[in-house]
Amino acid sequence: MRIEWVEVTIAIEHDNPGDLRIVLNGPSGISSVLADRPMGGQYAVNDLNFTFSSAFHRGEALQGDWTVQ
């Protein structure tokens, strides 16, 4: 099976989530950046709860190891 898009729900508590960079890595080695310093680094709340979606992995195999970094 191949995918059309992927959704990732993130729930992170961090002293400064505006400093975070969140990357999804697919089984074939394709990576997509889901978040890169939310709100330009000015995210003032200490938690990040969001569902990200990406079509960057379109056509990639569903099976295999998917990681969030």
Rosetta silent file (secondary structure, phi, psi, omega in degrees, C-alpha in Angstrom):
SEQUENCE: MRIEWVEVTIAIEHDNPGDLRIVLNGPSGISSVLADRPMGGQYAVNDLNFTFSSAFHRGEALQGDWTVQ
SCORE:     score description
SCORE:     0.000 S_00000001
   1 L     0.000  146.145  177.532    0.000    0.000    0.000 S_00000001
   2 E  -117.151  153.118 -178.115    1.073    3.561   -0.716 S_00000001
   3 L  -100.926  155.880  173.658   -0.007    6.665    1.126 S_00000001
   4 L   -95.009  -46.453  176.683   -1.611    9.880   -0.121 S_00000001
   5 L  -155.025  168.754 -179.269   -0.806   11.954    2.968 S_00000001
   6 E  -130.455  145.142  174.195    0.071   11.422    6.601 S_00000001
   7 E  -119.434  137.811  179.338   -1.245   12.996    9.800 S_00000001
   8 E  -131.122  123.748  175.722    0.755   13.200   13.013 S_00000001
   9 E   -97.902  126.350 -177.263   -0.681   14.376   16.318 S_00000001
  10 E  -114.687  133.501  172.545    1.907   15.889   18.623 S_00000001
  11 E  -133.010  103.572 -174.661    1.449   16.575   22.331 S_00000001
  12 E  -128.247  134.304  168.567    4.648   18.003   23.820 S_00000001
  13 E  -105.177  129.297 -175.595    5.343   19.871   27.038 S_00000001
  14 L  -154.295  145.392 -179.749    8.505   21.971   26.759 S_00000001
  15 L   -59.755  -31.423  179.497    9.781   25.124   28.461 S_00000001
  16 L  -146.003   80.638 -178.385    9.961   26.841   25.070 S_00000001
  17 H   -62.170  -16.483  176.193    8.122   24.968   22.276 S_00000001
  18 H   -66.931  -11.820  177.503    8.948   27.870   19.971 S_00000001
  19 H   -91.905   -5.691 -172.575   12.481   26.457   19.809 S_00000001
  20 L   -81.187  148.531  170.634   11.356   23.045   18.519 S_00000001
  21 E  -126.231  121.770 -175.584   11.825   21.599   15.061 S_00000001
  22 E  -113.923  124.074 -175.451    9.650   18.534   14.366 S_00000001
  23 E  -125.030  134.421  174.215   10.566   16.231   11.471 S_00000001
  24 E  -101.056  126.396  178.506    8.750   13.142   10.175 S_00000001
  25 E  -110.975  123.732  179.336   10.990   10.453    8.669 S_00000001
  26 L   -88.440  168.576 -176.253    9.420    7.848    6.377 S_00000001
  27 L   -64.362  -21.730 -179.781   10.611    4.273    5.818 S_00000001
  28 L   -92.368    2.263  179.395   12.292    5.134    2.491 S_00000001
  29 L    97.747   -2.577  177.133   14.367    7.914    4.051 S_00000001
  30 L   -73.058  135.135  178.359   12.157   10.823    2.962 S_00000001
  31 E  -120.883  143.209  173.381   11.903   13.519    5.645 S_00000001
  32 E  -133.115  138.604  178.846    9.410   16.345    5.981 S_00000001
  33 E   -84.658  118.195  179.691    9.541   19.233    8.420 S_00000001
  34 E   -87.957  -34.657  178.233    6.224   19.453   10.269 S_00000001
  35 E  -150.274  138.339  177.547    7.164   22.431   12.436 S_00000001
  36 E  -135.418   96.961 -178.017   10.193   24.675   12.515 S_00000001
  37 L    55.529   70.333 -179.046   10.179   27.060   15.458 S_00000001
  38 H   -49.475  139.369  179.669    6.401   27.570   15.758 S_00000001
  39 H    59.437   31.698  178.102    5.330   31.215   15.804 S_00000001
  40 H    63.452   28.269 -178.868    8.846   32.261   14.811 S_00000001
  41 H    84.385    0.615 -176.936   10.181   31.096   18.160 S_00000001
  42 L  -102.747   18.604  179.341    7.700   33.277   20.037 S_00000001
  43 L   -66.207  111.373 -167.616    5.284   30.465   21.012 S_00000001
  44 L   -89.356  -11.324 -178.403    4.549   31.570   24.590 S_00000001
  45 L   -91.702  149.389 -175.292    2.692   28.527   25.952 S_00000001
  46 L   -89.050   12.980  173.886    4.673   25.602   27.403 S_00000001
  47 E  -137.504  153.104  179.875    2.821   22.894   25.508 S_00000001
  48 E  -127.665  112.496  178.081    2.253   22.108   21.861 S_00000001
  49 E  -125.022  109.750 -173.763   -0.852   20.069   20.936 S_00000001
  50 E  -157.996  148.949  172.181   -1.470   19.955   17.217 S_00000001
  51 E  -105.785  117.357  178.872   -2.251   17.581   14.366 S_00000001
  52 E   -96.281  149.888  172.450    0.092   18.117   11.433 S_00000001
  53 E  -131.802  151.227 -178.796   -0.516   16.777    7.936 S_00000001
  54 E  -147.131  133.679  173.538    1.885   16.330    5.071 S_00000001
  55 L  -101.257    4.792 -177.927    1.488   15.230    1.459 S_00000001
  56 L   -62.715  -26.184 -177.505    5.263   15.255    1.023 S_00000001
  57 L   -93.093   12.183 -177.782    5.349   11.462    1.541 S_00000001
  58 L   -53.436  130.411  179.462    2.803   10.760   -1.201 S_00000001
  59 L    90.777   -8.405  179.606    3.521    7.421   -2.847 S_00000001
  60 L   -75.572  150.839  179.994    5.686    6.183    0.012 S_00000001
  61 E   -65.897  140.092  177.631    5.071    2.689    1.381 S_00000001
  62 L   -70.131  -39.436 -177.405    2.809    2.487    4.413 S_00000001
  63 L   -74.956  148.878  177.697    4.803   -0.391    5.887 S_00000001
  64 L   121.102 -175.576 -177.054    8.103    0.225    7.614 S_00000001
  65 L   -90.899  120.461  173.354    9.465    2.422   10.344 S_00000001
  66 L  -106.837  132.917  179.698    8.119    5.965   10.607 S_00000001
  67 E  -130.586  151.462  173.572    9.826    8.195   13.156 S_00000001
  68 E  -113.610  132.764 -174.810    9.288   11.671   14.542 S_00000001
  69 L  -121.244    0.000    0.000   12.384   13.577   15.472 S_00000001
